[in-house]
Amino acid sequence: MAELNPIQLWRRLLSLPNESRTKTIVIAFLISSVCAVMVTGATVALRPIQAQNRALEQQTRLEALLTEIPGLSQILAASDEMALSTVVVDLRRAEAALDVTPETLPAALANSSNWTELSPQEDIANLGSRANLKQVYLLRGPDDRVELVILPVSGTGYGGPIEAMIAIEADMNTVAGLAVMSHGETPGLGARIDEPAWRTQFAGKQVADETGTVRLSVAQGTATTEYEVDAITGATRTSTAMARMLQFWLGPQGYGPLLDAIRRGEF
């Protein structure tokens, strides 16, 4: 039993020559194990802080988006009856998910049944699958009519995931503004999607034509229609990714049915 004493085994290990393969492997294993435990502990400990920071950043960018929408700040300041509310919507039924709140949404999305797999033809935003539950923001007027809706959108760009928010006016077809929440695009090129000079082009653009076809897009060069914004020079892949992301989320697989329901006064 003495040979199994941990202290004796440790001393025997240390007494081995530094050139010993056994000693090298054991020491390396022990160091990697300790590092793994430390990293895991730090990740668990910092997770709530990271979540809080992400929520704060999202709130800051949302407020910035509202500030950029022409005239909205004055409208909000002049009327106490205008209120921005947060609602979790079920995209499958184009209605509010009454049993899910913003606080319980993360837990609901941990359930695979609340996701829809997308076929290659449907998945123009390169998402793989779409969450059936989404948190949106509604600005209602005194008559409870939706005056503005802010929708989170996402896709895959040249450098990785892109997350943004797009604001749509009361007609549910005119873009009020766009804010990019996060991205991994190339600095000086694709990263320009976050620059106000490019984002503010979206204000006033039309989402769909008279047939209901979503046409909001990023032009291959200079915008020539009421549905387009200028491309980002030298960032063709990022421009294409932004166009496909918006067309997906504003179309039938995304918020299209919800926008129709709001337009009809059913939401």
C-alpha positions in Angstrom: 0.0 0.0 0.0 2.9 2.3 0.6 3.7 2.3 -3.1 0.3 3.8 -3.8 0.8 6.7 -1.4 0.4 9.8 -3.4 3.2 11.6 -1.6 5.6 8.8 -2.3 4.6 8.6 -5.9 5.1 12.3 -6.3 8.5 12.1 -4.8 9.5 9.2 -7.0 8.3 11.2 -10.0 10.3 14.2 -9.1 13.4 12.1 -8.5 13.3 10.9 -12.1 15.8 12.6 -14.5 14.4 15.6 -16.4 15.0 13.7 -19.6 12.6 11.0 -18.6 9.7 10.6 -21.0 7.4 9.5 -18.2 8.2 12.6 -16.1 7.7 14.9 -19.1 4.3 13.3 -20.0 3.0 13.3 -16.4 4.1 16.9 -15.7 2.6 18.1 -19.0 -0.6 16.3 -18.2 -0.9 17.8 -14.7 -0.1 21.4 -16.0 -2.7 21.1 -18.8 -5.3 19.7 -16.3 -4.7 22.6 -13.9 -5.0 25.1 -16.7 -8.2 23.5 -18.0 -9.8 23.7 -14.6 -8.7 27.4 -14.2 -10.1 28.3 -17.7 -13.4 26.5 -17.0 -13.8 28.2 -13.7 -13.1 31.6 -15.1 -15.6 31.0 -17.9 -18.3 30.0 -15.5 -17.6 32.9 -13.2 -17.5 35.5 -16.0 -20.5 34.3 -17.9 -23.1 36.4 -16.0 -20.9 39.5 -16.4 -20.5 38.9 -20.1 -24.2 38.4 -20.6 -24.8 41.7 -18.7 -22.3 43.5 -20.8 -23.8 42.2 -24.0 -27.3 43.3 -22.9 -26.0 46.7 -22.0 -24.2 47.1 -25.3 -27.4 46.1 -27.1 -29.5 48.6 -25.2 -26.9 51.3 -26.0 -27.0 50.5 -29.7 -30.8 50.4 -29.6 -31.0 53.8 -28.1 -28.5 55.1 -30.7 -30.7 53.7 -33.5 -33.8 55.4 -32.1 -31.8 58.7 -31.9 -30.8 58.4 -35.6 -34.4 58.0 -36.8 -35.5 61.5 -38.1 -38.0 63.2 -35.8 -38.5 60.3 -33.5 -36.8 61.9 -30.5 -39.1 64.9 -30.7 -42.1 62.7 -31.0 -41.2 60.7 -27.9 -40.4 63.8 -26.0 -43.7 65.5 -26.9 -46.0 62.6 -26.1 -46.2 60.6 -22.9 -48.5 58.1 -24.6 -45.8 56.8 -27.0 -44.2 53.8 -25.5 -41.5 51.3 -26.7 -42.3 47.8 -25.6 -40.5 44.5 -25.9 -42.4 41.5 -27.2 -41.4 37.9 -27.9 -43.1 36.8 -31.1 -43.6 33.3 -32.5 -42.7 33.5 -36.2 -44.6 30.3 -37.0 -47.9 32.0 -36.1 -46.9 35.6 -36.6 -48.2 36.5 -33.2 -47.0 37.2 -29.6 -45.7 34.2 -27.7 -47.8 34.7 -24.6 -46.0 32.0 -22.6 -42.5 33.3 -23.3 -41.0 36.6 -21.9 -37.7 38.3 -22.7 -36.4 36.8 -19.4 -37.4 33.2 -20.3 -36.5 33.5 -24.0 -32.9 32.1 -23.6 -34.2 29.0 -21.8 -36.9 28.5 -24.5 -34.3 28.7 -27.3 -32.3 26.0 -25.6 -35.1 23.6 -26.7 -34.5 22.4 -30.2 -38.2 22.3 -30.9 -38.1 26.1 -31.0 -35.9 26.1 -34.0 -36.6 25.5 -37.7 -34.0 23.9 -40.0 -33.7 25.7 -43.3 -33.1 24.1 -46.6 -30.3 25.4 -48.8 -32.8 27.2 -51.0 -34.4 28.9 -48.0 -31.2 29.7 -46.1 -29.9 32.7 -48.2 -28.6 34.3 -45.0 -26.4 31.2 -44.3 -27.9 30.6 -40.8 -28.4 26.8 -40.8 -31.6 27.1 -38.7 -33.9 29.9 -37.6 -35.2 30.6 -34.1 -39.0 30.4 -34.0 -39.1 32.9 -31.1 -37.7 36.4 -31.6 -37.6 39.4 -29.3 -38.9 42.5 -31.1 -39.5 46.1 -30.1 -42.8 47.9 -30.8 -43.5 51.6 -30.6 -47.2 52.2 -30.2 -49.1 55.4 -30.5 -52.1 56.8 -28.4 -54.5 54.6 -30.4 -52.4 51.5 -29.7 -51.4 51.5 -33.4 -47.8 50.3 -34.1 -45.9 53.3 -35.3 -42.5 51.6 -35.5 -41.2 48.1 -35.2 -37.5 47.2 -34.5 -36.5 43.8 -35.6 -33.2 41.9 -34.8 -31.7 40.3 -37.9 -28.6 38.1 -38.4 -26.6 36.4 -41.0 -23.1 35.2 -41.9 -20.7 37.6 -43.5 -17.2 37.3 -44.9 -15.7 37.3 -41.4 -18.3 35.5 -39.4 -21.7 36.2 -37.9 -23.4 39.6 -38.4 -26.1 40.8 -36.0 -28.1 44.0 -36.6 -31.4 45.7 -36.0 -33.7 47.3 -38.6 -36.5 49.7 -37.8 -39.6 49.8 -40.0 -42.1 52.6 -40.1 -45.8 52.4 -39.5 -46.6 51.3 -43.1 -44.4 48.2 -42.4 -42.6 48.9 -45.7 -40.4 51.9 -45.2 -37.0 51.5 -43.4 -36.5 54.0 -40.6 -33.0 53.0 -39.7 -30.4 50.3 -39.3 -28.0 49.5 -36.5 -25.2 46.9 -36.6 -24.8 45.2 -33.2 -21.8 43.0 -33.9 -19.7 41.7 -36.7 -16.3 40.2 -37.6 -15.8 41.9 -40.9 -12.4 43.2 -42.2 -11.4 46.6 -40.7 -11.4 49.3 -43.4 -13.5 47.2 -45.8 -16.5 45.1 -44.7 -16.3 46.7 -41.2 -17.7 49.8 -42.8 -21.2 48.3 -42.3 -21.0 49.8 -38.9 -20.2 53.4 -40.1 -23.1 55.9 -39.9 -22.3 57.2 -43.4 -23.2 53.8 -44.8 -26.0 52.7 -42.4 -28.0 56.0 -42.7 -28.5 55.2 -46.4 -31.2 52.8 -45.4 -33.5 55.4 -43.9 -36.4 55.9 -46.3 -35.7 52.9 -48.5 -38.6 50.6 -49.4 -38.7 46.9 -48.3 -41.0 45.3 -50.9 -42.6 46.3 -54.2 -46.3 46.4 -55.0 -46.4 42.6 -55.4 -45.0 42.0 -51.9 -41.6 40.8 -53.2 -38.8 41.9 -50.8 -36.4 44.0 -52.8 -34.5 45.8 -50.1 -30.8 45.2 -51.1 -27.3 46.4 -51.4 -26.4 47.4 -55.0 -23.4 46.0 -56.8 -22.2 49.5 -57.2 -24.2 52.8 -56.8 -27.8 52.5 -55.8 -30.3 53.3 -58.6 -33.6 52.4 -57.1 -35.7 53.1 -54.0 -34.9 49.6 -52.7 -31.1 49.9 -52.8 -28.2 51.4 -50.9 -24.7 51.8 -52.2 -22.3 48.8 -52.1 -19.3 48.9 -49.8 -16.2 49.5 -52.1 -13.9 46.5 -51.9 -16.2 44.4 -49.8 -18.4 42.5 -52.2 -18.9 39.5 -49.9 -20.0 41.7 -47.0 -22.4 43.7 -49.2 -23.9 40.5 -50.5 -24.2 39.0 -47.0 -26.0 42.1 -45.8 -28.4 42.1 -48.7 -29.2 38.4 -48.2 -29.6 38.8 -44.5 -32.2 41.6 -44.9 -34.1 39.8 -47.7 -34.3 36.6 -45.6 -35.5 38.2 -42.4 -38.0 40.6 -44.1 -39.3 37.8 -46.3 -41.7 34.8 -45.7 -39.2 32.8 -43.7 -38.6 35.7 -41.3 -40.7 38.6 -40.2 -42.8 38.9 -43.5 -46.0 37.4 -42.0 -45.6 39.4 -38.8 -45.3 42.7 -40.8 -48.4 41.7 -42.7 -50.3 41.1 -39.5 -49.2 44.4 -38.0 -50.2 46.2 -41.3 -53.7 44.6 -41.1 -54.0 45.8 -37.5 -54.0 42.2 -36.1 -51.0 42.7 -33.8 
